[in-house]
Amino acid sequence: MPELVWYRSDLRTIDAEHLSAACERSSDVHACFMITPGQWRRHGIGSNHVEYLRRSLEDLGSRLAELN
């Protein structure tokens, strides 16, 4: 059965208990991260933070791809 790993604020792959547990339960693991511009505005997240988050998520995607 597929497993879903929901990334929120901690974007680690190393020592990520939720990722390790999902991989132990299934070989079909999917990761997701959800945020909307409305959330950014409500929480006062500026363009520099959004760019940092974009780059961090891009890096997370690369690290997850390396893990297959």
N, C-alpha and C positions, 0 to 999 in steps of 0.2 A: 504494500500500500504506500502511496506517495506521502512524504513528510513535507511540511511547510515550516520554514524558519523565518520568523518575522523579525527583521532588524529594525530597531527603534533608535536608540542613541548610541549603543555600543556596537561599533562596526568591526569588531575583531573577528579573525578566523582562528588565530592561535589562542588556546586556552578558552575558547568559547564553548561553555558547557552545553548550551542549547543546540549548537551546530553538531558537536560530538554526539550528543544523545540522538539527534535525528539521523545521523549517518549510521549509528549502531542499529537503529530500528529499520532502516530502509536503504536501498541503493538508489532510490528515486527521490532525491531531496531537492526542493525548490526554495529559493530565498526571495524575500520581498522586502521592500521599503516603501512606505507610502507617506507622502506629504503633498500639500496643495498650497498654491500661492495664498489662499485665504488663511491658512495656518500661519504662513510666514508673516503676513500682515498683523494677525491677532497677537502674535508673540514678538512683534517688533524685530523680526530677523531682516537685516539689511542685505544689500546686494553682495557685499564682501563675504558675509557668512554663507549666503546661498552658493556663491562660487566655490568656497571652501568645501561645502557639503557636496556639491556636484563632483569635485575632484576626488573627495574621499569615497564617494559611491562608485566612481569609475575605478578607483584602486581596489575597492572591495570586489567589484565584478571580476577584475583580473585575478585576484587571489582565489576567488571561488572557482574560476575557470581552471586554474592550476590544480585545484583539488578535484576537478572533474565533477 
